[in-house]
Amino acid sequence: MRDVTKRWVAVVLLLICCVAAYAADARSLPDFTELVEESYASVVNISTTQKLSHRSARGFPHHTPPKFPEGMPFGERFRRFFDDHDKEEGDDFLDDYDGQSLGSGFIVSKDGYILTNNHVISEADEIIVRLSDRRELKAELIGADKRSDVALLKVETEDDLPTVRIGDSNKLKVGEWVLAIGSPFGFDHSVTAGIVSAKGRSLPNENYVPFIQTDVAINPGNSGGPLFNLDGEVVGINAQIYSRTGGFMGLSFTIPINMAMNVVDQLKGKGYVSRGWLGVIIQDVTRELAESFGLDKPMGALIARVLPDSPAEKAGIEVGDIIIEFDGQQVVNSAALPPIVGSSSIGGELKVRVMRQGKMMSLKVQLGELPGDDDVAITHNGESSQRVSIKSLGIVASELTSKRREKLELNDGDQGVFIEHVKNGPARKAGLRKGDVVEMINRVKIKNIKQFKEVVSKLPAGKSVPVRILRPTGPIFLALRIPEDD
């Protein structure tokens, strides 16, 4: 009897151990169903249309697409611009046609604001948002920021829209489970999951975004879609993949939502994004350089050059200094410095700790504003990068620098203002484009940004005025209708 009892006790203990092991496995593998049900309706499909001319294929072999960099998420979509039509040689120059692309996005407010990637909607003539209930709405581009690859759209609807909950990407930890919802290759609301592989990744030509790296399966069409944590909060915008094949290879990169929401606030407020500017050229600190500079280990950003009349020069930063800490944040390597500087306050006094000749010292710096993409080299030499946002017309304009004049093949005597952004509005309806130079408006020649703002403020409401535009193809006149006063 005693032996039988022992056997039953052993069986019961074994069963308890099996149940405990099963429960432990169940805890380690999360159930995403509730998260998906809660968030599904707030994710949207985005399709764009762009008017293209077959003349744009000039210089490429017939039906052969141009080469795109490896890992570019939407490189494939451009191929259809060149191989959709089976035309005879010479027909490429006859008709314009519509190029289309697909992406994802997510709703951040009940009144229709939607976040996505800039590269999803860049240069689009029409943006259509498809909701989870299959409704299709035309979207207005509120603003976009190329450096962070963030774009803000707006759709109009009578009823409130379902929204995502915004999380805190700073609290995200490596190894944490994350989930993505998007439209890979046009398959709406596809769900994939994985873990956070790393944080603060720097990618080529993306100096101002500390990307979140994951192994979530991201493919063309996922771009612009949300990355969720297990609490159902958005912690990032899926943006890029690294791939040798054009498809998923286990390396996906996401824009942190904290950075994206900062961009959104600025786009809503002024139509463009301001970033801090230090004015240095930096490089990584290798093991050998660390030893030669008296560091225990490779860390920080080594100053290779200080630009003249820059905030760095005024603060006393010197070539050969190694920035170890900036505004209380540790600079792990050179890639960590640009995002920190870019997100720091402009004009405020910030503390910088540097290693100089083997000794640690503290400096104080007042950051300037980072110039626009086309102005960086010029502004380093002291030219102005002043901008003005004309919300009533839907444009952001800035000074016509010598660099831009050269790039647009304009004459030295040509004057005007450079159009940086064109949103949906009177300017776009008139035919203005990003990259245009406004030389004359309402028969008044434009010399600089200050005068341009004054002239625009005096334009007659409700009437059309002539605008002379300079383009590489030559000058043209457009008719700009000035909106009525509210």
Buried (B, 14 or more C-beta within 10 A) or exposed (E): EEEEEEEEEEEEEEEEEEEEEEEEEEEEEEEBEEBBEBBEBBBBBBBBBBEBEBEBBEEEEEBEBEEBEEBBBBBBBBBEBBEEEEEEEEEBEEEEBEBBBBBBBBBBBEEBBBBBBBBBBBEBEBBBBBBBEEEEBEBBBBBBBBBBBBBBBBBEEEEEBBBBBBBEBEEBEEEEBBBBBBBBEEEBBBBBBBEBBEBBBBBEEBBBBBBBBBBBBBBBBBBBBBBBBBEBBBBBBBBBBBBEEBBBBBBBBBBBBBBBBBBBEBBEEBBBBEBBBBBBEBEEBEEEBBEEBEBEEBBBBBBEEBBEEBBBBEBBBBEBBBBBBBBEBEBBBBBBBBBBBBBBEBEEEBEBBBBBEEEEEEBEBBBBBBBBEBBBEBBBEEBBBBBBBBEBBBBBBBBBBEBBBEEBEBEEEBBBBBBBBBBBBBBBBBBBEBBBBBBBBBEBEBEBBEBBBEBBEEBEEEEBBEBBBBBEEEEEEBEBBBEEEE
